[in-house]
Amino acid sequence: MAMAAAAPMPTRKDAVRNRKKILVATGEVLRDDYENVSIPVIAERAGVGTATVYRYFPSLETLVREYLHGVIVELRDYSQDSTKTGTALFEDVVAHLGRLLVINGPAMVRLRRPVGFLTRLREGDPTIQTVRDAWERPIRAVLRSKGIDDSHFDHALFLYNQMFDPREVLDLLASGLSIDQTMSLLMSTYYGALDGMVAAKI
């Protein structure tokens, strides 16, 4: 009696495709069905088996963390590839942040952690380090354009994190502003906050 052929092993291309589908589905479930988020629900949304999800992500926490990190990595890569300089660099990256938040913001606001930003920065949190990598060039360019010493960078990054919080961006969009109006308002306010930071002599 002939034996049934073994199922083919997934190729690298299959693995990349499945992983991407799982991460996209994670964002969708976090946005649309947060109360029921689980590996089986995400697997069903992605159109893959639960075992397939566990093959790439050993826990729900790992999967959610990887989803959030992936969004920030996309922003970091855009920032590092930008050929703009000065405040134009900052404004270019802010515009891309706006585009990302329109898609991913509703899911990201579900993932806030109780530990403060600067504490996580000092502790070397991988996600916060990626945020730093994304914004180091743009924010330092703004500081230089304003004649603000580089020693203020960490606090300038802290202000960015507070003012461009996805929850607040979505709130402004819900108030009737467009994404361009929202990001323009936040950029102008951020520039003013940097001046206030220096005036406070922190």
N, CA and C atoms as a LAMMPS dump frame, in Angstrom:
ITEM: TIMESTEP
0
ITEM: NUMBER OF ATOMS
606
ITEM: BOX BOUNDS ff ff ff
-5.0000000000000000e+02 5.0000000000000000e+02
-5.0000000000000000e+02 5.0000000000000000e+02
-5.0000000000000000e+02 5.0000000000000000e+02
ITEM: ATOMS id mol type element x y z
1 1 1 N 0.855 -1.194 0
2 1 2 C 0 0 0
3 1 3 C 0.886 1.238 0
4 2 1 N 0.63 2.144 -0.926
5 2 2 C 1.471 3.329 -1.043
6 2 3 C 1.219 4.266 0.131
7 3 1 N 2.295 4.833 0.638
8 3 2 C 2.167 5.776 1.746
9 3 3 C 1.825 7.151 1.202
10 4 1 N 1.006 7.911 1.953
11 4 2 C 0.648 9.269 1.536
12 4 3 C 1.891 10.145 1.575
13 5 1 N 1.986 11.017 0.605
14 5 2 C 3.13 11.925 0.559
15 5 3 C 3.07 12.892 1.735
16 6 1 N 4.236 13.174 2.296
17 6 2 C 4.294 14.12 3.414
18 6 3 C 3.95 15.517 2.919
19 7 1 N 3.306 16.296 3.789
20 7 2 C 2.984 17.682 3.43
21 7 3 C 4.279 18.444 3.197
22 8 1 N 4.336 19.262 2.16
23 8 2 C 5.563 20.002 1.875
24 8 3 C 5.895 20.98 2.992
25 9 1 N 7.182 21.104 3.277
26 9 2 C 7.617 22.063 4.284
27 9 3 C 7.428 23.474 3.739
28 10 1 N 7.019 24.419 4.596
29 10 2 C 6.837 25.787 4.121
30 10 3 C 8.162 26.384 3.653
31 11 1 N 8.127 27.089 2.542
32 11 2 C 9.323 27.746 2.036
33 11 3 C 9.541 29.053 2.784
34 12 1 N 10.713 29.65 2.563
35 12 2 C 10.998 30.939 3.202
36 12 3 C 9.988 31.986 2.745
37 13 1 N 9.622 31.935 1.46
38 13 2 C 8.635 32.896 0.96
39 13 3 C 7.297 32.702 1.669
40 14 1 N 6.906 31.433 1.881
41 14 2 C 5.668 31.149 2.618
42 14 3 C 5.752 31.699 4.037
43 15 1 N 6.904 31.511 4.663
44 15 2 C 7.075 31.962 6.045
45 15 3 C 6.946 33.476 6.141
46 16 1 N 7.581 34.186 5.217
47 16 2 C 7.501 35.653 5.219
48 16 3 C 6.063 36.103 4.995
49 17 1 N 5.391 35.456 4.042
50 17 2 C 4.003 35.822 3.739
51 17 3 C 3.09 35.546 4.932
52 18 1 N 3.246 34.374 5.559
53 18 2 C 2.412 34.037 6.712
54 18 3 C 2.652 34.995 7.876
55 19 1 N 3.913 35.297 8.112
56 19 2 C 4.246 36.197 9.215
57 19 3 C 3.617 37.571 8.996
58 20 1 N 3.688 38.061 7.759
59 20 2 C 3.099 39.365 7.452
60 20 3 C 1.588 39.333 7.638
61 21 1 N 0.935 38.266 7.168
62 21 2 C -0.518 38.133 7.325
63 21 3 C -0.912 38.124 8.797
64 22 1 N -0.123 37.446 9.61
65 22 2 C -0.42 37.361 11.041
66 22 3 C -0.3 38.734 11.699
67 23 1 N 0.743 39.487 11.345
68 23 2 C 0.938 40.81 11.943
69 23 3 C -0.153 41.781 11.508
70 24 1 N -0.546 41.72 10.229
71 24 2 C -1.644 42.57 9.752
72 24 3 C -2.928 42.222 10.496
73 25 1 N -3.195 40.924 10.636
74 25 2 C -4.397 40.481 11.348
75 25 3 C -4.368 40.921 12.809
76 26 1 N -3.189 40.92 13.409
77 26 2 C -3.063 41.373 14.797
78 26 3 C -3.521 42.812 14.937
79 27 1 N -3.066 43.667 14.028
80 27 2 C -3.492 45.062 14.065
81 27 3 C -4.992 45.207 13.886
82 28 1 N -5.562 44.415 12.984
83 28 2 C -7.003 44.489 12.733
84 28 3 C -7.805 44.055 13.959
85 29 1 N -7.374 42.972 14.605
86 29 2 C -8.105 42.481 15.78
87 29 3 C -7.957 43.451 16.952
88 30 1 N -6.761 43.994 17.142
89 30 2 C -6.566 44.977 18.205
90 30 3 C -7.473 46.185 17.999
91 31 1 N -7.653 46.569 16.754
92 31 2 C -8.484 47.738 16.438
93 31 3 C -9.973 47.426 16.548
94 32 1 N -10.386 46.265 16.008
95 32 2 C -11.817 45.986 15.827
96 32 3 C -12.44 45.124 16.917
97 33 1 N -11.632 44.316 17.598
98 33 2 C -12.205 43.323 18.525
99 33 3 C -11.278 43.119 19.717
100 34 1 N -10.836 44.234 20.316
101 34 2 C -9.793 44.179 21.34
102 34 3 C -10.171 43.286 22.517
103 35 1 N -11.438 43.314 22.916
104 35 2 C -11.856 42.549 24.091
105 35 3 C -11.677 41.044 23.893
106 36 1 N -11.67 40.602 22.648
107 36 2 C -11.572 39.165 22.369
108 36 3 C -10.237 38.772 21.739
109 37 1 N -9.244 39.657 21.831
110 37 2 C -7.979 39.364 21.172
111 37 3 C -7.352 38.104 21.775
112 38 1 N -6.952 37.183 20.903
113 38 2 C -6.322 35.929 21.316
114 38 3 C -5.63 35.339 20.098
115 39 1 N -4.773 34.373 20.319
116 39 2 C -4.094 33.713 19.203
117 39 3 C -5.097 33.069 18.248
118 40 1 N -6.097 32.31 18.719
119 40 2 C -7.056 31.709 17.782
120 40 3 C -7.825 32.744 16.959
121 41 1 N -8.229 33.857 17.583
122 41 2 C -8.965 34.897 16.851
123 41 3 C -8.074 35.523 15.788
124 42 1 N -6.824 35.791 16.131
125 42 2 C -5.887 36.364 15.161
126 42 3 C -5.619 35.377 14.034
127 43 1 N -5.459 34.102 14.374
128 43 2 C -5.223 33.079 13.348
129 43 3 C -6.386 33.022 12.367
130 44 1 N -7.606 33.065 12.894
131 44 2 C -8.779 33.024 12.013
132 44 3 C -8.809 34.242 11.099
133 45 1 N -8.513 35.425 11.652
134 45 2 C -8.499 36.642 10.831
135 45 3 C -7.42 36.561 9.752
136 46 1 N -6.285 35.948 10.084
137 46 2 C -5.177 35.846 9.127
138 46 3 C -5.38 34.737 8.107
139 47 1 N -6.328 33.828 8.375
140 47 2 C -6.554 32.71 7.463
141 47 3 C -5.496 31.632 7.572
142 48 1 N -4.932 31.479 8.775
143 48 2 C -3.932 30.435 9.01
144 48 3 C -4.349 29.648 10.254
145 49 1 N -3.7 28.519 10.477
146 49 2 C -3.993 27.721 11.655
147 49 3 C -3.358 28.304 12.905
148 50 1 N -3.943 27.977 14.046
149 50 2 C -3.384 28.44 15.318
150 50 3 C -1.937 27.978 15.486
151 51 1 N -1.652 26.746 15.061
152 51 2 C -0.285 26.226 15.179
153 51 3 C 0.694 27.05 14.355
154 52 1 N 0.223 27.571 13.221
155 52 2 C 1.091 28.403 12.383
156 52 3 C 1.473 29.677 13.115
157 53 1 N 0.511 30.288 13.81
158 53 2 C 0.823 31.498 14.576
159 53 3 C 1.857 31.185 15.65
160 54 1 N 1.654 30.08 16.369
161 54 2 C 2.595 29.722 17.435
162 54 3 C 3.976 29.357 16.888
163 55 1 N 4.038 28.948 15.629
164 55 2 C 5.332 28.637 15.027
165 55 3 C 6.217 29.885 14.981
166 56 1 N 5.597 31.04 14.774
167 56 2 C 6.355 32.285 14.651
168 56 3 C 6.366 33.107 15.934
169 57 1 N 5.303 32.983 16.738
170 57 2 C 5.159 33.81 17.937
171 57 3 C 4.732 32.92 19.112
172 58 1 N 5.599 32.713 20.102
173 58 2 C 5.31 31.756 21.173
174 58 3 C 4.204 32.181 22.135
175 59 1 N 3.829 33.465 22.11
176 59 2 C 2.779 33.928 23.017
177 59 3 C 2.075 35.131 22.405
178 60 1 N 0.897 35.437 22.934
179 60 2 C 0.162 36.616 22.472
180 60 3 C 0.944 37.886 22.771
181 61 1 N 1.574 37.938 23.936
182 61 2 C 2.362 39.119 24.299
183 61 3 C 3.487 39.354 23.294
184 62 1 N 4.166 38.287 22.904
185 62 2 C 5.244 38.404 21.919
186 62 3 C 4.71 38.915 20.588
187 63 1 N 3.568 38.403 20.168
188 63 2 C 2.969 38.8 18.896
189 63 3 C 2.568 40.269 18.91
190 64 1 N 1.905 40.705 19.965
191 64 2 C 1.464 42.099 20.054
192 64 3 C 2.666 43.036 20.098
193 65 1 N 3.694 42.651 20.851
194 65 2 C 4.9 43.471 20.933
195 65 3 C 5.579 43.577 19.57
196 66 1 N 5.603 42.485 18.817
197 66 2 C 6.221 42.493 17.493
198 66 3 C 5.419 43.346 16.52
199 67 1 N 4.105 43.322 16.64
200 67 2 C 3.264 44.181 15.788
201 67 3 C 3.603 45.656 16.017
202 68 1 N 3.623 46.075 17.279
203 68 2 C 3.918 47.472 17.595
204 68 3 C 5.324 47.843 17.137
205 69 1 N 6.269 46.955 17.396
206 69 2 C 7.654 47.229 17
207 69 3 C 7.76 47.373 15.484
208 70 1 N 7.006 46.565 14.747
209 70 2 C 7.049 46.633 13.291
210 70 3 C 6.593 47.976 12.75
211 71 1 N 5.576 48.571 13.374
212 71 2 C 5.104 49.892 12.949
213 71 3 C 6.2 50.929 13.166
214 72 1 N 6.865 50.853 14.317
215 72 2 C 7.906 51.825 14.633
216 72 3 C 9.131 51.612 13.75
217 73 1 N 9.435 50.36 13.427
218 73 2 C 10.549 50.074 12.513
219 73 3 C 10.284 50.696 11.144
220 74 1 N 9.046 50.616 10.677
221 74 2 C 8.715 51.232 9.384
222 74 3 C 8.97 52.74 9.429
223 75 1 N 8.594 53.378 10.536
224 75 2 C 8.842 54.81 10.684
225 75 3 C 10.338 55.091 10.76
226 76 1 N 11.07 54.274 11.512
227 76 2 C 12.522 54.456 11.623
228 76 3 C 13.192 54.362 10.26
229 77 1 N 12.817 53.351 9.476
230 77 2 C 13.432 53.167 8.164
231 77 3 C 13.135 54.354 7.254
232 78 1 N 11.904 54.855 7.315
233 78 2 C 11.551 56.03 6.511
234 78 3 C 12.403 57.225 6.932
235 79 1 N 12.54 57.413 8.244
236 79 2 C 13.316 58.533 8.768
237 79 3 C 14.772 58.453 8.323
238 80 1 N 15.354 57.275 8.439
239 80 2 C 16.772 57.13 8.116
240 80 3 C 17.041 57.208 6.62
241 81 1 N 16.031 56.911 5.806
242 81 2 C 16.195 56.976 4.354
243 81 3 C 15.895 58.358 3.781
244 82 1 N 15.279 59.228 4.578
245 82 2 C 14.909 60.548 4.07
246 82 3 C 16.155 61.357 3.724
247 83 1 N 16.096 62.047 2.602
248 83 2 C 17.23 62.871 2.169
249 83 3 C 17.062 64.329 2.574
250 84 1 N 15.987 64.645 3.269
251 84 2 C 15.747 66.03 3.673
252 84 3 C 16.628 66.392 4.863
253 85 1 N 16.754 67.684 5.135
254 85 2 C 17.581 68.168 6.239
255 85 3 C 16.816 69.244 7.005
256 86 1 N 17.364 69.617 8.173
257 86 2 C 16.766 70.693 8.956
258 86 3 C 15.34 70.381 9.379
259 87 1 N 14.54 71.433 9.55
260 87 2 C 13.159 71.227 9.971
261 87 3 C 12.348 70.499 8.907
262 88 1 N 12.777 70.574 7.633
263 88 2 C 12.071 69.841 6.572
264 88 3 C 12.139 68.337 6.819
265 89 1 N 13.25 67.866 7.385
266 89 2 C 13.381 66.445 7.725
267 89 3 C 12.362 66.066 8.798
268 90 1 N 12.301 66.878 9.851
269 90 2 C 11.336 66.602 10.924
270 90 3 C 9.908 66.579 10.375
271 91 1 N 9.575 67.566 9.555
272 91 2 C 8.213 67.67 9.038
273 91 3 C 7.887 66.536 8.072
274 92 1 N 8.88 66.059 7.339
275 92 2 C 8.683 64.92 6.44
276 92 3 C 8.372 63.654 7.239
277 93 1 N 9.115 63.434 8.317
278 93 2 C 8.896 62.237 9.128
279 93 3 C 7.566 62.339 9.883
280 94 1 N 7.217 63.54 10.333
281 94 2 C 5.914 63.73 10.981
282 94 3 C 4.782 63.391 10.012
283 95 1 N 4.922 63.813 8.751
284 95 2 C 3.886 63.512 7.754
285 95 3 C 3.735 62.006 7.573
286 96 1 N 4.862 61.285 7.565
287 96 2 C 4.78 59.828 7.422
288 96 3 C 4.178 59.202 8.675
289 97 1 N 4.511 59.743 9.837
290 97 2 C 3.88 59.273 11.072
291 97 3 C 2.361 59.398 10.964
292 98 1 N 1.894 60.523 10.427
293 98 2 C 0.459 60.708 10.26
294 98 3 C -0.159 59.629 9.399
295 99 1 N 0.513 59.284 8.31
296 99 2 C -0.009 58.233 7.426
297 99 3 C -0.073 56.889 8.15
298 100 1 N 0.945 56.607 8.956
299 100 2 C 0.952 55.35 9.707
300 100 3 C -0.151 55.318 10.763
301 101 1 N -0.383 56.455 11.417
302 101 2 C -1.378 56.481 12.484
303 101 3 C -2.798 56.35 11.955
304 102 1 N -3.041 56.852 10.752
305 102 2 C -4.371 56.682 10.161
306 102 3 C -4.706 55.196 10.064
307 103 1 N -3.692 54.379 9.753
308 103 2 C -3.899 52.934 9.587
309 103 3 C -3.771 52.19 10.914
310 104 1 N -2.726 52.504 11.673
311 104 2 C -2.381 51.701 12.851
312 104 3 C -2.736 52.338 14.192
313 105 1 N -3.073 53.626 14.191
314 105 2 C -3.316 54.332 15.444
315 105 3 C -4.346 53.691 16.35
316 106 1 N -5.525 53.288 15.821
317 106 2 C -6.534 52.697 16.703
318 106 3 C -6.041 51.46 17.447
319 107 1 N -5.163 50.68 16.809
320 107 2 C -4.603 49.513 17.499
321 107 3 C -3.523 49.926 18.493
322 108 1 N -2.708 50.912 18.126
323 108 2 C -1.589 51.304 18.977
324 108 3 C -2.044 51.884 20.31
325 109 1 N -3.189 52.591 20.315
326 109 2 C -3.625 53.201 21.572
327 109 3 C -4.023 52.149 22.602
328 110 1 N -4.245 50.922 22.147
329 110 2 C -4.602 49.845 23.073
330 110 3 C -3.388 49.289 23.815
331 111 1 N -2.206 49.695 23.384
332 111 2 C -1 49.005 23.842
333 111 3 C -0.145 49.848 24.777
334 112 1 N -0.72 50.846 25.416
335 112 2 C 0.048 51.698 26.308
336 112 3 C 0.538 50.92 27.522
337 113 1 N 1.757 51.244 27.962
338 113 2 C 2.327 50.587 29.139
339 113 3 C 2.35 51.556 30.314
340 114 1 N 2.299 51.028 31.562
341 114 2 C 2.245 51.91 32.73
342 114 3 C 3.575 52.583 33.068
343 115 1 N 4.678 52.101 32.519
344 115 2 C 5.997 52.661 32.826
345 115 3 C 6.238 53.888 31.955
346 116 1 N 6.812 54.944 32.558
347 116 2 C 7.043 56.189 31.846
348 116 3 C 8.06 56.066 30.714
349 117 1 N 7.977 57.013 29.773
350 117 2 C 8.814 56.99 28.57
351 117 3 C 10.297 57.087 28.905
352 118 1 N 10.684 58.059 29.737
353 118 2 C 12.102 58.251 30.028
354 118 3 C 12.684 57.066 30.789
355 119 1 N 11.891 56.463 31.663
356 119 2 C 12.356 55.262 32.37
357 119 3 C 12.635 54.146 31.381
358 120 1 N 11.722 53.947 30.451
359 120 2 C 11.914 52.895 29.445
360 120 3 C 13.106 53.213 28.553
361 121 1 N 13.32 54.497 28.256
362 121 2 C 14.476 54.895 27.452
363 121 3 C 15.769 54.568 28.189
364 122 1 N 15.828 54.914 29.469
365 122 2 C 17.037 54.639 30.266
366 122 3 C 17.282 53.146 30.417
367 123 1 N 16.202 52.367 30.478
368 123 2 C 16.342 50.918 30.663
369 123 3 C 16.634 50.178 29.367
370 124 1 N 16.673 50.898 28.247
371 124 2 C 17.002 50.27 26.974
372 124 3 C 15.88 49.449 26.38
373 125 1 N 14.631 49.813 26.686
374 125 2 C 13.48 49.111 26.104
375 125 3 C 13.62 49.086 24.577
376 126 1 N 13.549 47.899 23.945
377 126 2 C 13.787 47.808 22.496
378 126 3 C 12.845 48.678 21.665
379 127 1 N 11.568 48.74 22.043
380 127 2 C 10.624 49.556 21.279
381 127 3 C 10.971 51.033 21.396
382 128 1 N 11.288 51.49 22.599
383 128 2 C 11.629 52.897 22.797
384 128 3 C 12.959 53.22 22.125
385 129 1 N 13.882 52.272 22.092
386 129 2 C 15.14 52.494 21.384
387 129 3 C 14.881 52.687 19.894
388 130 1 N 13.924 51.942 19.348
389 130 2 C 13.582 52.109 17.936
390 130 3 C 12.925 53.464 17.701
391 131 1 N 12.099 53.918 18.655
392 131 2 C 11.532 55.271 18.571
393 131 3 C 12.661 56.294 18.524
394 132 1 N 13.648 56.116 19.389
395 132 2 C 14.796 57.027 19.398
396 132 3 C 15.517 56.995 18.051
397 133 1 N 15.73 55.808 17.512
398 133 2 C 16.411 55.687 16.224
399 133 3 C 15.634 56.401 15.118
400 134 1 N 14.305 56.319 15.188
401 134 2 C 13.469 56.95 14.16
402 134 3 C 13.552 58.467 14.214
403 135 1 N 13.65 59.014 15.427
404 135 2 C 13.515 60.464 15.587
405 135 3 C 14.814 61.187 15.9
406 136 1 N 15.918 60.463 16.051
407 136 2 C 17.158 61.146 16.441
408 136 3 C 17.578 62.185 15.407
409 137 1 N 17.65 61.81 14.139
410 137 2 C 18.045 62.78 13.102
411 137 3 C 17.058 63.94 13.004
412 138 1 N 15.755 63.672 12.868
413 138 2 C 14.815 64.787 12.727
414 138 3 C 14.817 65.74 13.922
415 139 1 N 14.822 65.2 15.137
416 139 2 C 14.751 66.079 16.307
417 139 3 C 16.054 66.842 16.499
418 140 1 N 17.19 66.193 16.297
419 140 2 C 18.46 66.918 16.419
420 140 3 C 18.549 68.015 15.36
421 141 1 N 17.972 67.769 14.172
422 141 2 C 17.964 68.8 13.126
423 141 3 C 17.16 70.013 13.575
424 142 1 N 16.019 69.773 14.219
425 142 2 C 15.205 70.886 14.73
426 142 3 C 15.955 71.629 15.836
427 143 1 N 16.586 70.893 16.746
428 143 2 C 17.345 71.539 17.817
429 143 3 C 18.438 72.435 17.243
430 144 1 N 19.158 71.937 16.242
431 144 2 C 20.221 72.746 15.631
432 144 3 C 19.642 73.995 14.979
433 145 1 N 18.502 73.841 14.294
434 145 2 C 17.906 74.995 13.603
435 145 3 C 17.47 76.073 14.589
436 146 1 N 17.173 75.676 15.827
437 146 2 C 16.75 76.62 16.856
438 146 3 C 17.906 77.046 17.763
439 147 1 N 19.095 76.519 17.511
440 147 2 C 20.236 76.852 18.348
441 147 3 C 20.151 76.259 19.741
442 148 1 N 19.443 75.125 19.863
443 148 2 C 19.278 74.462 21.16
444 148 3 C 20.343 73.381 21.306
445 149 1 N 20.997 73.355 22.457
446 149 2 C 22.089 72.412 22.679
447 149 3 C 21.6 70.965 22.618
448 150 1 N 22.458 70.084 22.084
449 150 2 C 22.119 68.666 21.945
450 150 3 C 21.847 67.986 23.286
451 151 1 N 22.31 68.584 24.373
452 151 2 C 22.08 67.976 25.686
453 151 3 C 20.592 67.91 26.034
454 152 1 N 19.771 68.651 25.296
455 152 2 C 18.323 68.647 25.526
456 152 3 C 17.613 67.547 24.734
457 153 1 N 18.378 66.71 24.038
458 153 2 C 17.726 65.761 23.127
459 153 3 C 16.729 64.843 23.826
460 154 1 N 17.12 64.228 24.947
461 154 2 C 16.212 63.271 25.599
462 154 3 C 14.891 63.924 25.984
463 155 1 N 14.956 65.164 26.489
464 155 2 C 13.718 65.851 26.856
465 155 3 C 12.923 66.257 25.611
466 156 1 N 13.622 66.589 24.528
467 156 2 C 12.925 66.899 23.275
468 156 3 C 12.221 65.662 22.732
469 157 1 N 12.864 64.497 22.878
470 157 2 C 12.243 63.241 22.46
471 157 3 C 11.038 62.932 23.344
472 158 1 N 11.161 63.209 24.639
473 158 2 C 10.044 63.029 25.57
474 158 3 C 8.852 63.894 25.152
475 159 1 N 9.113 65.16 24.803
476 159 2 C 8.029 66.049 24.364
477 159 3 C 7.37 65.52 23.095
478 160 1 N 8.186 65.03 22.16
479 160 2 C 7.607 64.437 20.945
480 160 3 C 6.653 63.306 21.324
481 161 1 N 7.109 62.418 22.215
482 161 2 C 6.297 61.261 22.58
483 161 3 C 4.972 61.68 23.213
484 162 1 N 5.007 62.739 24.014
485 162 2 C 3.782 63.225 24.642
486 162 3 C 2.835 63.867 23.63
487 163 1 N 3.376 64.67 22.742
488 163 2 C 2.526 65.495 21.876
489 163 3 C 2.002 64.747 20.66
490 164 1 N 2.749 63.752 20.204
491 164 2 C 2.321 62.995 19.026
492 164 3 C 1.772 61.62 19.417
493 165 1 N 1.26 61.523 20.625
494 165 2 C 0.626 60.297 21.11
495 165 3 C -0.497 59.898 20.146
496 166 1 N -0.521 58.646 19.685
497 166 2 C -1.583 58.226 18.751
498 166 3 C -2.988 58.527 19.254
499 167 1 N -3.202 58.4 20.567
500 167 2 C -4.537 58.662 21.118
501 167 3 C -4.944 60.119 20.873
502 168 1 N -4.001 61.049 21.062
503 168 2 C -4.318 62.462 20.881
504 168 3 C -4.478 62.806 19.396
505 169 1 N -3.667 62.174 18.558
506 169 2 C -3.81 62.39 17.11
507 169 3 C -5.197 61.952 16.653
508 170 1 N -5.631 60.783 17.086
509 170 2 C -6.955 60.285 16.699
510 170 3 C -8.062 61.168 17.26
511 171 1 N -7.846 61.724 18.453
512 171 2 C -8.832 62.624 19.05
513 171 3 C -8.997 63.88 18.194
514 172 1 N -7.891 64.429 17.719
515 172 2 C -7.958 65.608 16.853
516 172 3 C -8.633 65.279 15.526
517 173 1 N -8.351 64.103 14.986
518 173 2 C -9.024 63.688 13.749
519 173 3 C -10.53 63.575 13.976
520 174 1 N -10.912 63.032 15.125
521 174 2 C -12.335 62.88 15.432
522 174 3 C -13.02 64.227 15.621
523 175 1 N -12.244 65.265 15.952
524 175 2 C -12.826 66.597 16.143
525 175 3 C -13.141 67.286 14.82
526 176 1 N -12.685 66.685 13.716
527 176 2 C -12.984 67.242 12.404
528 176 3 C -11.78 67.72 11.621
529 177 1 N -10.594 67.709 12.24
530 177 2 C -9.387 68.108 11.511
531 177 3 C -8.961 67.003 10.553
532 178 1 N -8.333 67.397 9.451
533 178 2 C -7.732 66.408 8.553
534 178 3 C -6.405 65.964 9.151
535 179 1 N -5.817 64.904 8.593
536 179 2 C -4.526 64.455 9.108
537 179 3 C -3.459 65.515 8.872
538 180 1 N -3.513 66.223 7.731
539 180 2 C -2.533 67.281 7.47
540 180 3 C -2.687 68.423 8.472
541 181 1 N -3.926 68.83 8.752
542 181 2 C -4.16 69.894 9.729
543 181 3 C -3.704 69.467 11.118
544 182 1 N -3.972 68.216 11.459
545 182 2 C -3.589 67.701 12.775
546 182 3 C -2.083 67.733 12.959
547 183 1 N -1.348 67.224 11.979
548 183 2 C 0.1 67.163 12.123
549 183 3 C 0.713 68.561 12.071
550 184 1 N 0.134 69.461 11.278
551 184 2 C 0.625 70.842 11.233
552 184 3 C 0.434 71.523 12.584
553 185 1 N -0.731 71.322 13.193
554 185 2 C -0.995 71.887 14.521
555 185 3 C 0.004 71.36 15.541
556 186 1 N 0.235 70.047 15.533
557 186 2 C 1.142 69.454 16.509
558 186 3 C 2.586 69.885 16.277
559 187 1 N 2.992 70.034 15.016
560 187 2 C 4.356 70.493 14.741
561 187 3 C 4.567 71.906 15.27
562 188 1 N 3.618 72.803 15
563 188 2 C 3.751 74.183 15.477
564 188 3 C 3.797 74.226 16.997
565 189 1 N 2.952 73.425 17.625
566 189 2 C 2.923 73.373 19.087
567 189 3 C 4.227 72.788 19.629
568 190 1 N 4.761 71.791 18.933
569 190 2 C 6.022 71.174 19.359
570 190 3 C 7.167 72.178 19.296
571 191 1 N 7.228 72.942 18.211
572 191 2 C 8.285 73.953 18.102
573 191 3 C 8.197 74.945 19.265
574 192 1 N 6.968 75.359 19.607
575 192 2 C 6.793 76.267 20.737
576 192 3 C 7.185 75.621 22.056
577 193 1 N 6.875 74.333 22.201
578 193 2 C 7.219 73.619 23.435
579 193 3 C 8.73 73.518 23.612
580 194 1 N 9.457 73.356 22.52
581 194 2 C 10.92 73.313 22.615
582 194 3 C 11.462 74.64 23.127
583 195 1 N 10.905 75.741 22.634
584 195 2 C 11.333 77.058 23.124
585 195 3 C 11.022 77.191 24.612
586 196 1 N 9.843 76.692 25.022
587 196 2 C 9.481 76.742 26.432
588 196 3 C 10.39 75.883 27.287
589 197 1 N 10.814 74.75 26.739
590 197 2 C 11.722 73.863 27.458
591 197 3 C 13.034 74.579 27.763
592 198 1 N 13.552 75.295 26.774
593 198 2 C 14.809 76.013 26.972
594 198 3 C 14.609 77.161 27.956
595 199 1 N 13.479 77.863 27.828
596 199 2 C 13.201 78.983 28.732
597 199 3 C 13.087 78.512 30.178
598 200 1 N 12.616 77.268 30.365
599 200 2 C 12.483 76.719 31.721
600 200 3 C 13.827 76.34 32.321
601 201 1 N 14.882 76.335 31.48
602 201 2 C 16.248 76.044 31.921
603 201 3 C 16.344 74.705 32.643
604 202 1 N 15.736 73.668 32.025
605 202 2 C 15.809 72.341 32.637
606 202 3 C 17.164 71.709 32.336
